[in-house]
Amino acid sequence: MMEHIYQYAWIIPLLPITVTISIGFGLLFVPTAIKKIRRIWAFYSVLFLSIAMVFASNLSIQQINGNFVYQYIWSWTINNDFSLEFGYLIDPLTSIMLILITTVGIMVLLYSDNYMSHDLGYLRFFAYMNFFNASMLGLVTSANLVQIYIFWELVGVCSYLLIGFWFTRPTAASACQKAFVTNRVGDFGLLLGILGFYWMTGSFEFRNLFETFTKLIQNHEVNSLFATLCAFLLFLGAIAKSAQFPLHVWLPDAMEGPTPISALIHAATMVAAGIFLVARLFPLFTVIPYIMHFFSWIGVITLALGATLALAQRDIKRSLAYSTMSQLGYIMLALGIGSYRVALFHLITHAYSKALLFLGSGSIIHSMEPLVGYSPDKSQNMALMGGLTRYVPITKMSFLLGTLSLCGIPPLACFWSKDEIINDSWLYSPFFAIIAFFTAGLTAFYMFRMYLLTFEGNLHVHLKNYSEISNSSLYSISLWGKEASNGDKKNPFLPGTKSNEKVSFFFKNPYKFDENVINKMQNLSQEFGKKNSFMYPHESDNTILFPLFILVLFTLFVGFIGIPFNQEEIPIDLLSKWLTPLENKNTHEWYEFLTNGIPSISIAVFGIIIAFFFYGPVYSSFTNLDLINSFVKRGYKRIFSDPVVNLIYNWSYYRGYIDFFYTSILTESIRGIAKSVSFFDKYIIDGIINLLGISNFFLSEWFKYIGAGRISSYLFCYFFYVSLFLIISFFYYI
């Protein structure tokens, strides 16, 4: 029976792609008919991915029961000594990723049916989504590096299509191009690394690659510098795909896509692909100590940078994006220090928690759109939120649980995995452990900052009387998306703003609205207390809340797979049993988990307290921002001076100036070089050719008068050239 299940594992990535093909052919041949029944494709998408989840679950059960590796390959092309094989590989890593992708994918598809129901691109969206899922499933089941690279590129194409789904919006078009170009840098390195290892080992297949390369290293038959370079090039692909420093810049801009895409990219697909690549090639990297140490450094820098950049973001999705970056840094740190099991553990717990938070943010955005308009600058801005508890209580509870999980509060999922990463870091390097430890406190601070600004206190959009709000532009986007690209000079909250006003760490400048919106707010102000008023925040439909409920269950209980239980008087956890043979047993006991977790819980609680100090009831009790800022200046100045606060704020809000560096140094430099090359090509290369053409023109004009039909002219030219030839020949031979 087990053999029978493994033989049909190739069906898993094919199931979602059938929906994409069906939608594509339907839109091509019978567009009117297929659009009339468009909602049925959501059902088929969920159904086919659910079937894939059943297959994946059966494979995982077999893995847990002790059947560790199954590989099926067939030759695709054979030429002399070169043979390229395709197939699929089922092992514990594959089974974990299959469960992760299918379960999160099903929740996102269910959520998307309601979230995208108003959009004209509904069918196009589900075609892209299924293609995305199929590409990721194909990636994690790949049996060799060439196959991984093919699906790797397909994942990149799908991310480009989905991030730029609302391609008529300039910011979305720019974001998808930025993601695509940034990932091409990493993908080029990945391709070179694959070719380098094939040159050393003569194989793309994992088992042969690992065994051959290990022997070459042990016998000193390969240049260590070249091997390290090839390993770095492989890792470069993971750096870009998993948004590690310095190729992380595409991740916050990817929030221009629909919220379900953000959830899928940040939880179970694109960013997980880079982690999967490092985990898949882990036996290859472990024999190169320098590259493992490099992994850990990149992970530490990424986790600290992501946490600091999330501190002052106002866009709720962008804050979550930087949170994802930070958590991926934790995972990369764990891989770099050799904690393979813990890294995959945190990948699982973070995926479900972050999917819950992103889908919860989508519910919040939907609730805000009727009040502030359909512009992402308004509906996603936490400066306009606050006091949403009374309107979206279910969303609030789910978001709170996801927040607590990401902060590392037991018994929620991320506590168990993040705590193990910090503990393992102490054994590897106290310096890394200290950074990871304090970053856990920053995580608790910025996550509860998000929660408090969004749900607690008063609705920030009503902080001033309507009569006191001056004119500005509040606009709505179409179903395809439409947005100003240059910002609003009068409004410092909008992207692209170039204002001389000093921006405070605490929202000093309120949003401004035009007269039409002010009049609507005044007319509806009497209905402020009505929970179900359409023009005020309202709870989402059940089809949006149901995935949140399922993800809450995952967030509550998935962490227990890493908790040790006694098996034959030997402590072993389910994840260790799943990943490794029973001979390699986990020696942790319950009291070790509890004692080791006290420091991480303490720093998380401290971060939450600081967040309450700045954004808690005292902050929310004011209804006038000027009073808030005066209170801040009088009370908080004793702890933080204005220069320090502004330095932290500017570093975070302007993304650590890294985007500015890339724009001013790299982009402008490349444009300057391109302009110089264009000038050289246009005026030097083309100039020489044009000069020759003009010279021939004038010579031909001169010669046509010589050839006038006169014999005397012909004889003159003949004797002239003969005499010239004789004179030159005479002097040459002399």
N, C-alpha and C positions, 0 to 999 in steps of 0.2 A: 504493500500500500504506500509506504514511504517513497519507494522508487517511482511509483506511478505519479505521485504528487510532484516530485522534482522534475519529472520529464515534461510536465506541462507548465513549468514556471515561466516559459517564454511568452505565455499568454498575458502575463501581468502588464508589461508595457504596451501591448497591442490593444488592450481594451479601451483606454482613453482615446487613442489615436483614431479608432473607428468613428467616434462621435465627431471629431474634427473633420474627417474625410466626408462624413455624411452631411454635415452642415455646409461644407465647402461646395460639394456637388449640388446640394439643394439650392444654395444661393446662386449658383451658376446657371442651372437649368430651369428650376421652378421657383424663382425668388418670391413671387407673390404668395404661392401656396405655403411655402415653408415659413414665411413671416406670420401667417395667420395662426400657425400652431407653434409659435416660437417658444412658448413656455414649456412645451413638452421636452425640449432638448435639455432643460435643466434636470428633468426627471431621469432622462437617459444618462446624462453625465454622472449623476449621483449613483445610479444603478450600476453602471459599468465599473466605476471606481470602487463601489462596494464589493462587487465580485472580485476585483483585484485585491481588496483588503482581506477577503475570506481566504484567497490563495495565500496571501502573505502571512496571515495568522496561522494557517496550517504548517507553512514552512517554518515559522518561528517555533511552533510547538515541537516540531521534529528537531530543531536545533537545540532546544532546551533539554530534550530527552537524550541528547548525546550524539546525534548525527551532525558532524561539524562542517564538512565541506562536500559540495557536489558541483561538478563542473561538466558542462556539455559543450563541445566545440565542433565546428565543421570547417573545412577548408574553403576559403572564398577564392583565393588565387594562388597558384603555384608556378614559380618560374625559377628553374635551376635550383639554387640553394635557398631561395627566398620563398617563404610560405606565409600567407596572411590568413589567419583563422578568426572566425567570428563565433560567438556563443554566449553563454551566460554562466555566471558563477554564483552559487548560493552558499553563503557562510554566515556566521553570526552577525558580522557587520552589515551584510546585505539584508538580512532579515530584519534587523533593527531599523534600517533606513526605509525599508518597504513599509513597515508598520507606521512609521512616523509620517511618511509622505501620504499614504492613503488615508489615514485617520484625519490628519489636519486638512488634507485636500477635500475630503467629503464635507467637513464642517464649513469650509470656505465656499464650496459650491452651493450648499444649502443656503448659506447667508447671502450669496451673490444673487440668487433668484429674486429676492425681495429688494436688495440694495440697488441692483441694476435694472429693475423692472421698468423704470421710467425712461431708460436710455435708448436712443435710436440704434445704438451699436450693440444691442443685447446679444444677438446671435454671433456677431464677430467676437464679442467678449468671451462667450463660452467656447467658441472654436479655439481661441488663443489659450484659454485656461486648460482645456483638455490636452492641447499640444504641449503645454508647459509640463503638466503632470506626466505625460507619456515620455517626454525627453528626460525628466529627472528619474523616472523609474528605469528607463533604459540605461542611464548613467550608472546607477548603483548596482545593476545586474551585469555590467560589462565584464568580459573575461580577459581583456587585455588593454594596453594603453591606447592603441589606435581606436578601438571602440569607445573608450572613455572620451577621447578627444573629439570624436564625431558628435556624441551626445552632449559633450561640454559646449560645443559651438551651438548646438540646437537650443540648449538652455539659454545661452546668450542672446540668440535671435528672439526667442520668446520673451525674454525680459525687455528687450528693445521694443517689441510690439506692444507689450502690456504697460510699460512705464509711459510710453507715448500714445496710449489708447485715445486720449483726447488730444489728438495731434494738431488741431486748429488752435489750441491754446499755446502761445509762444513759449511759456515756461515749461510745458510738458514736452514740446518738441525739443527744446534745449536739453531737458533732463535725460531723455532717452538717448540722445546723441552723446551726452557726457558719459552715461553709463556704458554705452557701446564702445566708445573710444578708449575709456579707461580700462575696460576689460580686454580690449585688444592688446594692450601693452602686456598684460599678464598672460594672455593666450599665446602671444608670440614667444614668450619665454618658455611656456609649457611645451610648445611644439619643439623648440630647440632642445629642451631637456629630454624629451622622448627620443628624439633622434640621437642625442648623445649617448643615452643608455643603450639604445639598440646597437650603436657602433661598438660599445664596450662589451656587451653581452650577447649580441646576435639574436635577441628575443624580445618580443613585446608581451608575452604571456607572463603573468605575475609569478607563478611558482618558479619557472625557469629563470626569470629575471632576478629574483631574490637569491636563489641558490648560486647562480653563476657570479653575481656581483659580490656576494659574501666571500666566495673562494678567491676572487681576484683581489679583494682588499686584504684578506688574511695572508695571501702569498705574495703581496706587494707586486702584483702583475699589472697594476694600473696606476697611472699618475694620480696621486691623492688630490692635487689641486684641480685637475680636470674633473675628477669625480665630484668634488665639492661644488664646482661651478655648475655642473649638470644638475646636481641636487637642488642648488639654489634656483636654477631656471624652472625646475618643476614646481618649486615652492612659490615662484613668482605668480604662477597661475592661481594658486590658492590665495595669495595675498590680495589679488584683484577681486576674485570671486567672493571671498569672505570678508571683504572690506577691512583688511588690515592696513595699518599705517605703512607706507604713505599713499596707497591707492584706495583709500576709503572715501574719497571725495564724492563719488557717485551716489553713495547710499542715502544721504539726506535728501538729495534732489529727486531720488526715485519715488518720493512721497507724492509727486505730481500725478501718479497713476491712481486709479480707483483704490479705495481702502482694502477691498478683498485681495487685491494684488499685493499691497503692502504686507498684509498678513501672511500671504503665501511665500513671498520672497524672503521675509525676515524670519519665518518659522521653520519651514520644512523643505524649501527648494533651493533657490539660487545661493544664498549665503551658506547653506549647509553643504553645498557641493564642494567648496574649498576645504572645509573640515573633513568631508568624506575622502577627498583625494589624499590628504595627509595621512588619515587613518588607514586608507587602503595601502599606501606605500610606506607605512610605518616600519616594516622590517628592512626596507631599503635605507631609510634615514637613520635608523638606530646604529648602523655600523659606521656612521660619519659623525663623530661627537661634535665637531664644530658646527655642523648644520643644525643639530638639535639645540645647541646653546643659542644659535641665531633665532630659532623658532621661539624660544622662551623670551628672548629680548623683544622680538616683535610683538609677542602676546602681551608682555608687561606694558610696553609703550601704548599699544592699542587700547588696553583696558583702562589705563589712566587717562589717556587723551579723550576717549569716548565719554567718560564720566564727567570730565571738566567741560566738554563742549555741550553737554546736556543741561548744564546748570541754569542757563538763562534763556533757553529757547522758549518762544511763545507759541509756536506751532505745535500742537499736541502730537501729531504724527512725526514731526521732525525730532521731537524730544525722544520719542520711542525709538526712532531710527538710531540716534546716538547711543541709546541704551543697548540696542542690539549690537552695535559696534563694540561697546565695552564688554558685553557678555561673550562675544566671540573672541575677544582678547583673552578672557579667562580660559576658554576652551583651548586656544592655541598655546597658552602658557602651560596648561596641563599636558598637552602633547609634547611640548618642548622639554619638559622635565621628566618625561617617560611615563606619566600617569594616563595610560591609554584608556583604561576602564572608566576612570573618573571623568575624562574628557567626553566620552560618549554619554556618560550619565548626565552631565550638565547639558549636553546637546539635546537630550530627550526632555529634561525638565524645563529648560529654557524655551524649547519649541512650543510646548503646550501653553506655558505661561504667557509668552509673547504673542501667540495667536489669540489668546483670550484678550489681551490688552489692546491689540490692534483692532479686532472686531468690536470690542467695547468702544474704542475711539470712533469707529464708524457709526455706531449707534448714537454717540454723543453728537457727532457732526450732523447726522440726519435730524436730530432734535433741535439743533441750533439754526439750521438753514431757513425755516420759515420766519425766524425772528430777524436775522441779520442779512439774509440774502444768500444766494448760491455761489458766492465767491469764496474760494478756499482761504483767502486772507482773512475773512471774517469768521466763517463757520469752523475753522480749525484753530482759531486764535484763542488761547486760554485767557487773554486779557479781557475778552468779551463774555467769558463764561462765569462760573461761580453760582452757588445756590441751586444747582441742578438736582439736588437730592429729592426735593419735593416733586419734581417732574419726571425723573427717570430713576426710580428707586431700584429696579431690578438691574439696570445697567450699572448703577452705582455700586451695588453689592458685588457684582462680578468683577468690575474694575478694581475694587478695593482688594479682593482676594488675589487677583493677578499682581497688584502692587505689593502686597505683603509677601507673596511668593518671591518676586524679584528682589525684594529687600533682604530676603534670607530669614524670614520669621518661621519657626517651626509651628506645626508639622507640614507646612506647605512644601511644594516640590523642590524649588530651587535651593532651599536651605540645605538639604542633604548633600547635594552635589557641590554647591559653592563652598560649603564648609570643608569638604574633603580636598578641594583644590587648594584652599588656603593652608590647610594642615600639611599637605604634601609639599607645598612651596617652602615651608619652614625647614623641611628636611633637605631641600635642594639648595636654597639660597635665602638667608634671612632678608636680604635686600629685596628680592622679588616678593617675599611674603609680606613685608611691611607695606609695599605699594599695593598689593592685592588686598591687604587688610583694610587700609584706609580708603581704598576705592570702594569697598563694600559700604562704608559709611557714607560716601558721596552718593552711591546708588540709592541708599535709603532716603537721603535728603532730596535728590531731584525727583525721585518717584513720588514721594509724598508731597512735594511742591506741586507736581502735576495734579495729584488727587485733590489737594486743598483748593487750588485755584479753580478747579473744574467743578467741584461738587459742594464745597462748603461756603458759608457766608452768604452774601447777597449776589444777585445777578449783576455782573460788572457793567453790563451795557446800560444800566439805569443809574450809574453812579452820579450823574448830574441831571438837573431838570432839562427837559427837552428844549425849553426856550433859551437855555444857555449854550446849547450845542450849535456851533457855527457850521457853515456850509462846507461840505466836502463831497467826495464822490462815493456813493454806495451803489453798486451795480450787480446785476445777476449774470450768470453765464448761461449759455444755451445748453442744450442736451449734449452737444459735442464739446463744449468748453470754449470760453472766450475770456481773455484776461489781458489787462494792460501789462506791458513788458517793462516799462521804464519807471514804475513806482509812482508815488504821489509825494510831491515835495512838501505838501502841507501835512502829510500824515506820516510820522516816523515809524509806524508799525508796518507799512507796506514794503515789500522787497524792492530793492533798487532805489530807495529813498536817499536823497542827498540833502540832508537838512543840517543846518548849523546848530540846531537845538541840542543841548546836552541831554542824552537819554539816561534816565535813572535806572538803577537795578530794580527799583520798585516802580511800577507803572506810573509814571508822572503825567503823561499826556493821554487823555481819554480819546476814544474814537469819536469821529465827527460824522454826521449824517446829513444828507440833503433834506430839503424842506418836505418833499413828498413822503419820505420815510418818517420824518418827525410827525407829520400830520397823522399818518397811520398809527404810529405808536400812541399818540395822544388819544385817538378815537378808541383804541383798544386797551388803554391803561386801566379802565374800570374792570376789565376782565382779567386783570393780572392774577387774581387768585384762583381762576378756573384752571384746573389741572389739564383738562383735555382741549383747551383752546388751541386751534391750529396755529395761530400766530405766536404762540409761546412754546417753549420746549415741551415735547411730549414723548412718551415712551414708545419704543419701536414695536413693530408687529411681532407676532409669535415666531414667524419664520426667521427673524433675526435673533430673537431671544433664545430660541431652542439651541442653536450652536453654542451660544454663550454658556448655557446650562451644562452642556456636555463637556465643554472645555473646562468649566469649573470643576467638574468631577475629576477630570484628568489632573488638573492642578492640585487638587486635594490629595489624590491617592497615588499618582505615578511615582512620587518620590520614594514610596515604600519598597520599590523593587531593588533599591540599593541598601536597604537596612538588613543587617545580618540576622539570620535565624539559625538555630542549632540543627545540624544534620549529622547524626551519629556523633554527637558531642563535639562537633567541630563547627565553629561559626562560618557560615557561608551565606552570601546574599544571592538573590535571583539573578541579578545582572552579571555577577561573576560566574555563576553557573552557566549562564547563557553564552558568555564571551569566551571562556577558557575551560579546558578540561578540569575535572574535579581535583586533580592532583595539585593544581595551583590554587590553594584555598585562601580565602580572605580571613585574616586573623583578628579582625576588629570585633570587639564586644560592645554590648549596649552601653555600658558605663563609659567606654571610650568615646562613643558618639556624643554622649551627653556632656562629658567634661571638655572634649575638644570643641564643642559648639558654643560654649559660654562666651569666649572672646568675640566670635563673629556675631553672635546675637547682641552682645553689649554694644558693639560699634554700630550695628544697624539701628538699635533702639536710640542711641545717641544721635544718629543722623535724623531719625524721625522727630525727636524732640526739637532739634534745631529747626527743622522744617516747620513745626508747629509754632516755634518762637517767631519766625518771620512771616508765616502765611496762615497761622491758625486763627482762633477766634478773635484775638485782639486786632489783627489785620483786617479780618472780615467784618468786624463790628462797625467800622467806619463806612459811611456812604459818600464820602467826599475824598477824592484822591489827594487834594491839597492837605487835608488833615492827616492823611496817612503819611505823606512825605514829611510834614512837620514833626509828627511823632517819631518817625524814623531818625530824623536829624537830631532830635533831642535825646532819644533813648538809646538807639543802636550805635550811635557814634562813639560811645564809650568802648565798644568792643571792636568795631571795624571803622577805620577812618575812611573818608570818602575816596581818596586815591586808591586804596586797596580794593574797595567795593567796585569802583569803576574799572580798575584793571581786570578784576575777575569777570565782571560783566562783559567788557569789551572782548576779552579773550574768548569767552563762551559764545557771545552773540555773533561775533564775526568769524566763528569757526576756527579759532586759533590762527587766523590770517593765512592759513594754508592755501585756501582758494585764491586769495589775493596774490600769493607767491606764484602759484601756477599760472595765473592770468598774466601778471606783470613780467615774470621772468621767463617762463617756458613758452606760453602762448605768444606773447608779444615778440619774443626772440625768434621763434619759428616763423612768425609772420614777417619779421624784418628780413630774415634769411630768404624767405620765399619772394619778397619784393625785390631783393638784390638779384636773386637768380632770374626773376622775371625781367628785370631791367637788363641784365647781361644777355639774356636770350633775345629780348626784343630789339635792343639797340646795338649790341655787338655782333651776335651771331646772325640775326636777321639783317642787321645793317650791312655786314660784309656781303651777304647774298644780294641784297637790294642794290648795293654799290656796283657789284658785277653786272647785275641786270641793266642798270642805268648806263654803265660804260659800254656794254654791248649795243645798247640802243643808239648811243651817239656814234659809235664806230660804224654801225650799219648804215646810219644816215650819211656818214662821210663816204663810205664805200659805194653807196648807190649812185653818187655823182661821178665816181671814177668809172663805173661800168655804164657809160653812156652810149656805147656802140662805136666809139672812135678807135681805129686801129693804132693810131699814134699813142693814145693813152695806154692801151694794152701793152705795146712794145716798151713804153717808158717804165711801167710798173715791172714788166718782166726783167729788163736789164737792171733796174734798181735793186730788186731782190737778189738777182744772180750776183751782182757786184758786191752787195752786202755780205752774201754767203761766202764769196771768195776771200774778201778781206778778213772776215772772222776766221776762216780756215787757215789763212796765211799766218796770222798772228798766233793762232793756237799751236800750229806745228813748229813755229820758230821758238 
